[in-house]
């Protein structure tokens, strides 16, 4: 290390990581609750003991290091034995503490009759039960135990779930719930209220033979078993923390973590509140809060892009009518409360033994650092997404400079102290996320990654570099020689085994097959599928069912995991559940055993709706959707955008990334919609089809949330993906020749948008109100878990500031409208259509009618100017001032509204699909 580099003295840290966050809060916190950790005796913020699971090298990556052959037939039994011994030190109470989080999960999610129905055991030396030489990780077994339940309602034996890891125990529990009880937890809901009153016994045969965990009769015993063929099952994308997680509270995070545990996720990004560490880091380096919070760190809805070096600072002061010094106070409070939330998230991840991938120093620094270190040659990143230069072109320290190593060490040491001694040793670091690298010579790429590895290893000798491979998708720049040189620098440390690369877009643009399995470095197969958190039924289902196994079979033998890396959740739920399932698919030695995709989907629908509701008509509807919306073979790079969530123009059909051209057979999609509508008694009657008892059911507003979600989603897809483009095309065709027809079609276009708003408003996951309400609610979050913090002096201003961030992200995505990122994160939400999109479309058709009446050409410039004025006004509005136009509560019966919409638009949708005149 170059000793000539001037570094600050060791910072004096607050005794608690939150204490420093409180320095500018004059109010006294009043403790109203004290959350506990694991045994109920340890505060989440107390220093973890040496026996805590997270302070041991017990995660699958550490286990794998002891297994030189990644596809070895050796199971994880030896590592599992070490895990239990290290965590418990041979103490039965210690082992009980290890599995207590599973019992707590059961009590949180399942009915009372199930609370005492299970026995969880981390089993020493457990080997996979099934005859498979590829599934050798995280084995589990579910059987009837020998201990009777104490519940009066259940006098039978308890259900015994044994596994080599906590992750295996979670999957074992989920296997029982899915394949014995026929229920499943997803983002849109679960059917746990429909569980049998008495926990059913483990059967001899599984309900779904195509998925790992067949039932086996072992000498009269009923056994379900399974194991994974990859060590890692990971979840999240850096930007998911903006598009989906930005305004979550602990209750919502707790639900997500339970879902992760049930689905076998054992690695997740842990990015919430990291700005609090950065704030303290730069304060210790002598920078001011103006230099840190004022012009460097981003606003609440945009922190992911600042973390990756795309953005700096924040905008919207005119819209929120606040001065920058007041915004600094707002940011300080925000980062403090988010850090408090992060403590709870990481504690729960540790309790579940989910490896928390932590932030690292990535080189991007406030501009003020240049004056602090004049001997260092700082660089400027490229402009990102055509943003104004004020908010981009971040300053950074090259990883080849000695200061990078110094700052990396300081950052990781500080972060560890703020976690009271905890680190997972896994650090996320993305160097060139949608940015131009400064290199041309191949040696430069090698030097850059060598510098990063040197810095990480100096800071933490056990460090593992985790990176998202998204930047490599830019194949116009990242030719193979550059990629190979890039990874060469990593290989210079431990042969390249101290890295884990998310092949972020394996489902559409895989790179593992173009890089010889990332040149032998550990990597994971990922499904991205979604961009911007936008809606749209889309997927590459045939690819999902086959290509992960091709990656596993690759001669490099370096695939270590599978994961889902969507930019936003709450879309295409089945596909994400499928990918997590596939990691546990029972395969033969070469992972070549085929998967029955149709059977897997049908079983999912039975769990989702219930056997009595998953009628032949419903199954047929989803078969058609699987063959259309989930079978995109055009090679397009994303889900399509609809005409709704783009600025209306005469020419709106375009191809490419997030284009508006739909790839699917419209006729089959309309037929699927009709089958879903017809699966209800009233729906059958409205279609004048007598409902056979075997294929019709009664869905009402009290139906399970997931069916209502799906009915809304498919209705939305037809109205916006099929009907709206046809109406737009007709408007453009006739506006200069047939004023009367223009008026008629324009009315219908606005009517279809209004009906879309109505159906979306019947389900909370398709509504603007909950998004804005959650943003405002975070203004009252505590800066210390379990405390109440009095409001700021300008509490209403703080709430408005948070809401502005929420509004801006899903519309303008930046300081000004009608530029590059506008509508990138658009949402087809009830309330947003009514107050934002319809107003744009009303202006569009009005200006067209003016042109038609006068015989003039359409004045696009005047229309865009008027539209921008309305959009600007919308940015400044608040939920409290909307006069009830944006609601937080669901309105209307989903089924009834969907049936009304079918009656109005079904015939037109059929005509459009058949190529007939829409009128």
KOLTOR-871564 format. One line per 2 residues: for each residue y, z negated, x of C-alpha. Coordinates in steps of 0.1 Angstrom, whole numbers, always signed. Each point is the difference from the previous one (the first is absolute). Example, Ala and Ser with C-alpha at 12.3 -4.5 7.8 and 13.67 -1.06 7.14 Angstrom:
// KOLTOR-871564
-45 -78 +123 | +34 +7 +14
***
This chain:
// KOLTOR-871564
+0 +0 +0 | +35 +8 +13
+16 -33 +7 | +34 +16 +0
+0 +1 -37 | +22 -26 -15
-16 -20 -27 | +13 -28 -21
-12 -35 +4 | -28 -13 -22
+13 -3 -36 | +2 -34 -16
-19 +4 -32 | +2 -20 -32
-28 -25 -4 | -10 +20 -31
+1 +38 -3 | +20 -5 -32
+24 -25 +14 | +20 +27 +19
+1 +20 -32 | +17 -28 -17
+29 -4 +25 | +25 +16 -23
-12 -13 -33 | +21 -30 -10
-21 -10 -29 | -27 -26 +4
-35 +12 -10 | -18 -22 -25
-38 +0 +4 | -18 +6 -33
-34 +10 +12 | -19 -1 +33
-25 +28 +3 | -31 -8 +20
-21 +20 +23 | -38 +2 -1
-10 -36 -4 | +32 -10 -19
+10 -22 +29 | +17 +24 +23
+35 +14 -7 | +3 +38 +4
+27 -6 +26 | -18 -27 +20
-15 +9 +34 | -35 +13 -4
-28 -18 +17 | -21 +15 +27
-29 +3 -25 | +19 +21 -24
-17 +33 -7 | +30 +20 +12
+0 -17 +34 | -35 +13 +9
-10 +35 +11 | -22 +4 -31
+14 +31 -17 | -22 +31 -1
+20 +17 +28 | -8 -30 +23
-36 +2 -11 | +0 +37 +7
+12 -6 +35 | -33 -18 +7
-19 +31 -13 | +5 +28 +24
-15 +27 -22 | +21 +3 -32
-28 +16 -20 | -27 -23 +14
-29 -11 -22 | +8 -36 +9
+14 -19 -29 | +28 -25 +1
-24 -30 -1 | +9 -13 +34
+37 +3 -6 | -4 -17 -34
-18 -29 +16 | +28 -4 +25
+25 +2 -28 | -15 -28 -20
-6 -22 +30 | +35 +5 +14
+17 -7 -34 | -21 -30 -9
-11 -14 +34 | -33 -8 -17
+18 -20 -27 | -11 +6 -36
+34 -10 -13 | +15 +26 +23
-22 +27 -15 | +9 -11 -34
+37 +3 +9 | -7 +35 +12
-14 +12 -34 | +24 -21 -22
+24 +30 -4 | -29 +18 -19
-4 -28 -24 | +38 -1 -5
+0 +37 -7 | -27 -4 -27
+21 -27 -16 | +32 +21 +0
-16 +32 -14 | -31 -8 -21
-5 -20 -32 | -9 -37 +2
-37 +6 -7 | -2 +18 +34
+18 -26 +21 | -32 -18 +9
-23 +30 -1 | +0 +10 +37
-11 -13 +33 | +16 +17 +30
-18 -3 +34 | +10 +14 +33
-35 +7 +13 | -9 -3 +37
-17 +30 +14 | +1 +20 -32
-13 +36 +4 | +5 +28 -25
-27 -1 -27 | -2 +37 -7
-18 +24 +23 | +30 +16 +16
+8 +5 +36 | +37 +8 -6
+10 -27 -24 | +1 -29 +25
+33 -18 -7 | +8 -28 -24
-33 -3 -17 | -2 -19 -32
-27 -10 -25 | +2 -11 -36
-29 -19 -16 | -9 -28 -24
+4 -33 +19 | -19 -32 -3
+29 -23 -10 | +6 -4 -37
+36 +3 -12 | +16 -32 -12
+17 +18 -29 | -13 -9 -34
+1 +36 -11 | -21 +11 +30
-32 -18 +7 | -15 +28 +20
-1 +4 +37 | +32 +8 +18
+6 +34 +14 | -3 -1 +38
+22 +23 +20 | -7 +1 +37
+18 +21 +26 | +6 +3 +37
+38 -2 -5 | +25 -11 -26
+7 +36 -8 | -36 +5 -7
+0 -30 -24 | +30 +16 -19
-18 +33 -3 | -32 -18 -11
+19 -17 -28 | +16 +32 -10
-34 +18 +0 | -13 -26 -24
+31 +4 -23 | -1 +38 +2
-37 +8 -3 | -14 -30 -19
+30 -10 -22 | +15 +35 -3
+36 -11 +7 | +24 +10 +28
+35 -10 +12 | +25 +28 +7
+37 +3 +2 | +4 +7 -37
-21 -29 -11 | -35 -14 -3
-25 -8 -27 | -9 -35 +11
+8 -13 -35 | -30 +21 -11
-24 -17 +23 | -32 -13 -18
+4 -36 -10 | -28 -9 +22
-3 +14 +35 | -29 +25 -1
-29 -2 +24 | -2 +24 +29
-21 +29 -12 | -28 +17 +19
+16 +34 -2 | +36 +9 +7
+21 +17 -26 | +13 +26 +25
-25 +12 +26 | +25 +23 +17
+20 -29 +15 | -12 -25 +26
-18 -30 -13 | -31 +10 -19
-21 -27 -18 | -32 -8 +17
-30 -21 -10 | -7 -21 +30
-32 -19 -10 | +12 -6 -36
+36 -7 +11 | +30 +18 -14
+21 +13 +28 | +31 +22 +3
+11 +9 +35 | +24 +21 +20
+18 +5 +33 | +26 +22 +14
-3 +29 +25 | +35 -7 +14
+14 -32 +15 | +35 +5 -15
+10 +5 -36 | +38 +1 +1
+28 +3 -25 | +37 +8 -2
+26 +23 +15 | +32 -12 +16
+20 +16 -28 | -21 -16 -28
+21 -30 +8 | +30 +19 -13
-14 +22 -28 | -23 -26 -16
+3 -34 +15 | +38 -3 +5
+6 -25 -28 | -33 -17 -4
-2 -38 -4 | -28 -23 +12
-19 +3 -33 | -2 +38 +3
-9 -3 +37 | -28 -25 -8
-15 +24 -25 | +1 +28 +26
-16 -21 +27 | -28 -10 -24
-5 +37 -8 | -2 +7 +37
-26 -27 +5 | -22 +12 -28
+1 +36 +14 | -9 -10 +35
+33 +7 +16 | +0 -19 +34
+32 +15 +15 | +34 +2 -15
+35 +5 +12 | +22 -32 +0
+35 +13 +0 | +19 -21 -26
+31 -18 +13 | -3 +11 +36
+38 +4 +0 | +2 -37 +3
-17 +1 +33 | +22 +29 +11
+31 -19 -10 | -9 -30 +20
-11 +22 +29 | +33 +17 +3
+20 -31 -6 | -18 -15 +30
+9 +30 +20 | +37 -7 -7
+8 +25 -28 | +20 -9 -30
-11 +2 -37 | +24 +28 -5
-18 +20 +27 | -34 -9 -13
+3 -3 -38 | +31 +21 -5
-8 +32 +18 | -37 -2 +10
-24 -15 -25 | -5 +18 -33
+4 -10 -37 | -28 -16 -20
-15 +33 -13 | +2 +19 +33
-13 -24 +27 | -32 +21 +8
+21 +29 +13 | +22 -22 +21
-32 -16 +15 | -12 +35 +11
+34 +10 +15 | +9 +25 -27
+30 -20 -14 | +25 -26 +9
+24 -20 -21 | +5 +3 -38
+22 +17 -25 | +13 -4 -35
+29 -24 +5 | +21 +20 -24
-26 +0 -26 | -6 -37 +2
+36 -8 +6 | -7 -24 +29
+15 -2 +35 | -22 +2 +30
+4 -37 +9 | -14 -9 -34
-28 +25 +4 | -9 -18 +32
-4 -32 -19 | -21 +18 -26
-22 +14 +28 | -4 -33 +16
-12 -16 -32 | -23 +30 -6
-17 -1 +34 | -4 -38 -3
-17 +1 -33 | -22 +29 +10
-10 -19 +31 | -10 -30 -21
-21 +24 -21 | -16 +14 +31
-12 -34 +11 | -20 -2 -32
-13 +35 +3 | -12 -4 +36
-15 -34 -8 | -21 +15 -28
-10 +29 +22 | -12 -25 +26
-18 -20 -26 | -18 +32 -10
-5 +10 +36 | +19 +32 -6
+14 +11 +33 | +38 +1 -4
+15 +28 +20 | +33 -14 +12
+32 +17 +11 | +8 +6 +36
+31 +10 +19 | +3 +38 -4
+30 +6 +22 | +26 +6 -27
+30 -23 +5 | +35 -6 -13
+27 +22 +16 | +16 -32 +15
-30 -4 +23 | +14 +28 +22
+29 -21 +11 | -23 -30 +6
-22 +19 +24 | +22 +26 +18
-27 +6 +26 | -24 +13 -26
+1 +36 -11 | -3 -1 -37
-8 +31 -21 | +9 +12 -34
-26 +10 -26 | +3 +32 -19
+16 +3 -34 | -24 -8 -27
-2 +18 -33 | +35 +14 +2
+14 -35 -6 | +37 -5 +11
+0 -8 +37 | +15 -34 -7
-33 -11 -15 | -24 +16 +24
-2 +11 +37 | -12 -35 +9
+4 -13 +35 | -32 -8 +19
-13 -13 +33 | -25 +25 +15
-34 -16 +5 | +1 +11 +36
+29 -23 +7 | -7 -35 +13
+22 -14 -28 | -25 +12 -26
-27 -23 +15 | +24 -29 +2
+11 +3 -36 | -36 +6 -12
-11 -32 +16 | +30 -19 -14
-5 +14 -35 | -37 -8 -2
+5 -35 +15 | +27 -7 -26
-20 +14 -29 | -29 -22 +11
+22 -31 +0 | +14 +8 -34
-36 +2 -12 | -6 -34 +15
-23 +13 +27 | -18 +27 -19
-6 +36 +9 | -27 +24 -10
+3 +19 +32 | +4 +32 -20
+34 +17 +1 | +13 +30 -19
+22 +23 +21 | +10 +35 -11
+21 +18 +26 | +9 +33 -16
-2 -3 -38 | +16 +33 -10
+22 +0 +31 | +1 +24 +29
-15 -14 +32 | +21 +2 +31
-28 +16 +20 | -9 +35 +10
-20 -5 +32 | -35 -13 -8
+3 -28 +25 | +29 -14 -20
-23 -6 -30 | -25 -18 +22
+27 -22 +15 | +14 -9 -34
-33 -13 -14 | -9 -16 +34
+33 -19 -3 | -8 -12 -35
-34 -12 +10 | +13 -17 +31
+26 -18 -21 | -25 -11 -27
-25 -13 +26 | +28 -18 +19
+10 -18 -32 | -36 -6 -13
-30 +8 +23 | -21 +3 -32
+24 +24 -17 | -13 +29 -20
+24 +29 -8 | -3 +11 -36
+18 +33 -8 | +4 +23 -29
-8 +36 +9 | +24 +15 -24
+24 +13 +27 | -28 +21 +14
-3 +20 -33 | +30 +20 +13
-23 +25 +17 | +29 +23 +7
+10 -25 +27 | -31 -20 +7
-22 +26 +15 | -33 -12 +14
+11 -3 +37 | +28 -23 -11
-22 -21 -21 | -26 -3 +28
+28 -10 +24 | +13 -25 -25
-34 -18 -3 | -7 +3 +37
+25 -28 +7 | -19 -23 -24
-33 +8 +16 | +14 -14 +33
-5 -35 -16 | -36 -11 -7
-11 +36 -4 | +21 +4 -31
-20 -25 -20 | +30 -23 -7
+16 +23 -26 | -8 +9 -36
+14 +32 -14 | +4 +6 -38
-8 +37 -4 | +25 -4 -28
-5 +32 -20 | -37 +6 +5
-4 +12 -36 | +22 +30 +4
+12 +4 +37 | -27 -17 +21
+6 -2 +38 | -32 -16 +11
-18 +33 -2 | +27 +17 +22
+1 -27 +26 | -37 -5 +8
+1 -32 -20 | +33 -11 +14
-14 +6 +35 | -24 -28 -5
+25 -27 -9 | -7 -22 -31
+13 +16 -32 | -3 -3 -37
-4 +25 -29 | +28 -4 -25
+10 +13 -34 | +37 +3 -4
+2 +19 -33 | +34 -12 -12
+36 +5 +13 | +30 -19 -11
-19 -20 -26 | +5 +29 -24
-23 +6 -29 | -23 +29 -3
-38 +5 -5 | -11 +14 +33
-29 -3 +24 | -26 +17 +21
-31 -16 -14 | -26 +23 +17
+16 -8 +33 | -2 -37 -6
-37 +2 -8 | -9 +17 +32
+24 +1 +29 | +1 -37 +9
-37 +3 +9 | +7 +31 +20
+25 -20 +20 | -26 -27 +5
-25 +25 +13 | +24 +16 +24
-13 +0 +36 | +27 -22 +13
-14 -29 -21 | +34 -16 -1
+7 -4 -37 | +4 -37 -6
+14 -2 -35 | +10 +13 -34
+31 -8 -19 | +26 +10 -26
+35 +7 +13 | +19 +12 -31
+38 -2 +1 | +0 -15 -35
-27 -16 -22 | -5 +2 -38
-13 +35 -2 | -34 +17 +1
-17 -33 +1 | -36 +13 +0
+5 +18 +33 | +12 -31 +18
-28 -21 -14 | -25 +28 +10
+12 +1 +37 | -4 -38 +3
-35 +3 -16 | -10 +28 +24
+2 -24 +30 | -29 -18 -16
-20 +31 -9 | -36 -5 +10
-6 +28 +24 | -28 +11 +23
+2 +1 +38 | +24 +30 +0
+19 -10 -32 | -13 +31 -18
-14 -15 -32 | +19 +18 -28
+22 -18 -25 | -4 +7 -36
+37 +4 -8 | -5 +4 -37
-21 -31 -3 | +25 -20 +20
+30 +11 -22 | -19 -7 -32
-10 -35 +12 | +37 -6 +9
+10 +10 -35 | -25 -23 -16
+14 -29 +20 | +35 +11 -8
-3 +4 -37 | -32 -18 -9
-33 +17 -9 | +9 +2 -37
+33 +18 +8 | -13 +23 +28
-12 +24 -27 | -14 +35 +7
+34 +14 -9 | +18 -23 +25
-24 +9 +28 | +3 +37 -8
+38 -4 +2 | -1 -15 +35
-26 +26 +11 | +25 +27 -8
+28 -19 +18 | -22 -5 +30
-6 +38 +1 | +37 +7 -3
+27 -25 +11 | -23 -17 +25
-14 +32 +15 | +31 +15 +17
-12 +28 +23 | +33 +17 +7
+6 -19 +32 | +33 -13 -12
+13 -31 +18 | +6 -23 -29
+0 -5 -38 | +23 +24 -18
+34 -10 -13 | +8 +7 -36
+32 +17 -12 | +11 -33 -15
+6 -19 +32 | +20 +27 +18
+36 +12 -6 | -3 +26 -27
+7 +36 +12 | -8 +35 -12
-27 +4 +26 | -22 -31 +3
-34 +13 +10 | -6 -4 +37
-29 -5 +23 | -6 -21 +31
+3 -37 +4 | +5 -17 -33
+4 +33 -17 | +1 +5 -38
-29 +25 -3 | -30 -16 -17
-33 +11 +14 | -23 -10 -29
-15 +18 -30 | +25 -9 -27
-25 +7 -28 | -25 -25 +13
+27 -27 +4 | +12 +5 -35
-36 -2 -12 | -5 -32 +18
+32 -14 -16 | -14 +9 -34
-33 -17 +7 | +18 -32 +10
+21 +1 -32 | -30 +9 -20
-20 -29 +14 | +18 -23 -25
-8 +0 -37 | +35 +9 -10
+1 +26 +27 | -31 +17 -13
+15 +0 -35 | +33 +15 +12
-19 +28 +18 | -20 +5 -33
-33 -7 +18 | -22 -24 -19
-7 -28 +25 | -37 -4 +8
-8 -37 +5 | -13 +7 +35
+31 +17 +13 | +30 -18 -16
+14 -34 +4 | +31 -19 -12
+25 -5 +27 | +31 -20 -9
+29 -16 +17 | -23 -29 +8
-23 +23 +19 | -6 -7 +37
+30 +9 +21 | -19 +25 +21
-8 +23 -29 | +36 -2 -12
+10 +8 +36 | -22 +30 +1
+11 +13 -34 | +36 -3 +10
-7 +17 +34 | -18 +30 -14
+25 +5 -28 | +28 -2 +26
-18 +27 +21 | -3 +24 -29
+35 -4 -13 | +17 +3 +34
-25 +21 +19 | -7 +26 -27
+24 -2 -29 | +33 -6 +18
-4 +30 +25 | -7 +24 -29
+30 -12 -19 | +22 +3 +31
-13 +36 +7 | +8 +10 -36
+35 -14 +3 | +7 +19 +31
-15 +32 -15 | +22 +0 -31
+32 -17 +9 | +19 +32 +6
-15 +19 -29 | -9 -22 -29
+23 -29 -7 | -18 -12 -31
-34 -1 +17 | +17 -18 +30
+13 -26 -24 | -35 -5 -15
-19 -2 +32 | +27 -23 +16
-4 -24 -29 | -38 +0 +5
+4 -6 +37 | +21 -31 -5
-24 -11 -27 | -30 +2 +23
+19 -21 +26 | +8 -26 -27
-36 -2 -11 | -11 -3 +36
+24 -30 +3 | -15 -15 -31
-36 +2 +12 | +9 -13 +35
+18 -30 -16 | -33 -12 -15
-14 -11 +33 | +17 -22 +26
-12 +19 +30 | +19 +31 -13
+33 -17 -6 | +33 -3 +18
+8 -34 -15 | -26 -21 +19
+10 +16 +33 | +37 -9 -4
-8 -34 -15 | -23 -8 +29
+28 +9 +25 | +25 -23 -18
-25 -28 -3 | -5 -1 +38
+36 -13 +3 | -14 -34 -10
-29 -1 +24 | -2 -30 +23
+7 +0 +38 | -28 -26 +3
-32 +4 -19 | -2 -25 -29
+38 -7 -2 | +28 +8 -23
+32 +13 +17 | +33 -1 -19
+16 +34 -6 | +25 +16 +24
+37 -2 -8 | -2 +36 -12
-35 -1 -15 | +7 +27 -25
+13 +22 +28 | -33 -7 +19
-21 +10 -30 | +21 +32 -4
-5 +8 +37 | -38 -3 -3
+0 +21 -32 | +21 +27 +17
-26 +3 +28 | -27 +4 -26
+20 +26 -19 | +10 +19 +31
-35 +3 +14 | -15 +17 -30
+29 +25 -5 | +24 +8 +28
-19 -16 +29 | +31 -2 +20
+38 -4 +0 | +6 +33 -19
-17 +21 -26 | -13 +36 -1
-10 -1 +37 | -33 +1 +18
-18 -32 -12 | +13 +0 -36
-29 -4 -24 | -25 -4 +28
-11 -34 -15 | +6 +11 -35
-18 -18 -28 | -11 +12 -34
+9 -33 -17 | +10 -9 -35
+37 -9 +2 | +6 +21 +31
-5 +32 -20 | +22 -12 -28
+29 -12 +22 | -2 +23 +30
-21 +32 -4 | +8 +9 -35
+37 -2 +8 | -5 +25 +28
-19 +24 -23 | +25 -4 -28
+27 +12 +24 | -21 +29 +12
-8 +14 -35 | +36 -6 -11
+14 +20 +28 | -26 +27 -7
+10 +1 -36 | +37 +3 +10
-9 +30 +22 | -21 +15 -28
+28 -4 -26 | +27 +15 +23
-21 +26 +16 | +8 -13 +35
-24 -8 +27 | -13 -36 +3
+25 -20 +20 | -24 -20 +22
+27 -15 +21 | +18 -15 -30
-32 -13 -14 | -11 -16 +33
+34 -17 +3 | -2 -14 -35
-36 -12 +6 | +10 -17 +32
+27 -19 -18 | -26 -13 -25
-24 -9 +27 | +27 -19 +19
+8 -20 -31 | -37 -8 -5
-3 -14 +36 | +27 -25 -9
-15 -12 -32 | -20 -32 -4
-29 -11 -22 | +22 -26 -16
+26 +26 -10 | -23 +26 -15
+2 -13 -35 | -38 -1 -5
-5 +37 +10 | -22 -12 +28
-26 -25 -12 | -23 -23 +20
-26 -4 -27 | -23 +27 -12
+9 +17 -32 | -24 +15 -25
-38 +5 -3 | -11 +24 +27
-28 +15 -21 | +23 +6 -31
+28 +15 +21 | -25 +22 +19
-14 +12 -33 | +34 +9 -13
+7 +19 +31 | -33 +18 -2
+9 +11 -36 | +34 +12 +11
-8 +16 +34 | -38 +6 +0
+2 +34 -17 | +27 +12 +24
-19 -13 +30 | -30 +20 -11
+21 +31 -4 | +15 -4 +35
-34 -5 +15 | -12 +32 -17
+30 +20 +10 | +13 +4 -35
+36 -1 -13 | +11 -36 -1
+18 +4 -33
***
